Amino acid sequence: MYIGAFCPDSNGLKSIRVPDLRRDFDYFSNDLVGITFDPFRDQRNAQAFQTNPFGAQCDLLCLDDALFDRDWDGYWKVRTSRTAGGWYAEMQLPWVTLRYPKPDSTDQTWGVNFVRTSRRLNE
């Protein structure tokens, strides 16, 4: 599965907030864009994938609507680029990384949520 996003910013490169480039970076300190999947639509379990403007990866499993496994490292790729008008992110999520109902299941309606955070604006 491929996900692409453009994160516009009128201040361009000077407004990017990325304090570090480590994997599983701090959600509350970085500019980021991400996607969360709830393939079983139980509204209790999900898989989240996020990246910052420099391509650092952050992923986690949400379990039983209360526990978060931040140590989980799914296999996926991301590429980013920064421009005067904002930044781009392209995520490649292999199907083997995603947990979802068997293909022969009649209901393949997934829950999905997108997030984009701009630390300069704190929104």
C-alpha positions in Angstrom: 0.0 0.0 0.0 1.3 3.4 -0.9 0.4 6.6 1.0 1.5 10.1 -0.2 1.1 13.4 1.6 2.0 17.0 1.1 2.2 19.1 4.2 2.1 22.7 3.2 3.7 25.5 5.3 3.8 29.1 4.3 7.1 29.6 6.2 8.7 26.7 4.3 12.0 25.1 5.5 12.6 27.5 8.4 9.5 26.3 10.2 10.3 22.6 10.3 10.6 21.2 13.9 12.5 18.0 14.1 14.7 17.6 17.3 16.1 14.2 16.4 16.1 11.5 13.7 15.8 8.3 15.8 13.3 5.6 15.0 10.2 5.9 17.2 10.7 9.6 17.8 8.7 11.5 20.3 5.3 12.2 18.9 4.9 15.5 20.9 8.2 17.1 19.7 8.2 16.6 15.9 6.4 17.8 12.9 4.8 14.7 11.5 2.3 13.1 9.2 0.9 9.6 9.8 -1.8 7.1 9.2 -3.6 4.6 11.5 -5.4 1.5 10.3 -8.1 -0.4 12.1 -8.6 -3.2 9.6 -11.0 -5.2 11.8 -13.1 -2.0 12.6 -13.4 -3.0 16.2 -12.4 0.5 17.3 -10.0 -1.0 19.8 -6.9 -2.3 17.9 -4.9 -0.4 15.3 -1.5 0.0 13.6 0.0 3.4 13.3 2.7 4.7 11.0 4.2 8.2 11.2 7.1 10.1 9.8 8.7 13.4 10.3 10.0 15.8 7.5 13.4 14.0 7.5 12.0 10.5 7.0 12.4 9.1 10.5 9.9 6.3 11.2 7.6 5.9 14.1 5.2 3.0 14.3 3.2 1.4 17.1 0.4 -1.0 17.8 -2.7 0.1 19.7 -4.1 -2.8 21.7 -7.5 -3.0 23.4 -7.9 0.8 23.2 -5.7 1.2 26.2 -2.2 -0.3 25.6 0.4 1.0 23.1 3.3 -1.2 22.0 5.9 1.4 20.9 8.6 -1.3 20.7 6.9 -2.9 17.7 8.9 -2.2 14.5 7.0 -3.0 11.4 8.7 -3.4 8.1 7.9 -0.4 5.9 9.7 2.3 4.0 9.4 6.1 3.8 10.9 8.9 1.7 10.5 12.6 2.4 11.5 15.8 0.7 11.4 19.4 1.9 10.6 22.4 -0.3 10.0 26.1 0.2 6.3 25.4 0.3 6.3 22.5 2.8 7.3 18.9 2.8 6.3 15.6 1.1 6.1 12.1 2.5 5.7 8.8 0.6 5.1 5.7 2.6 5.4 2.1 1.3 3.5 -0.3 3.6 3.9 -4.0 2.5 0.8 -6.1 3.0 2.8 -8.5 5.1 3.3 -5.8 7.7 -0.4 -5.1 8.0 -2.7 -7.3 10.1 -6.1 -7.6 8.5 -9.0 -10.0 8.0 -8.5 -13.0 5.7 -9.1 -12.1 2.0 -12.0 -14.5 1.8 -13.9 -12.5 4.5 -17.0 -10.8 3.2 -16.4 -7.5 5.1 -13.2 -5.7 4.1 -14.2 -2.3 5.3 -11.3 -0.8 7.3 -11.2 2.1 9.7 -8.5 4.7 8.9 -7.3 7.9 10.5 -4.8 10.5 9.3 -2.7 12.9 11.4 -0.6 15.8 10.5 1.1 17.8 13.2 2.8 21.2 12.9 4.8 22.0 16.0 5.4 25.6 15.0 1.7 26.2 15.1 1.1 23.6 17.9 -1.7 22.1 15.9 
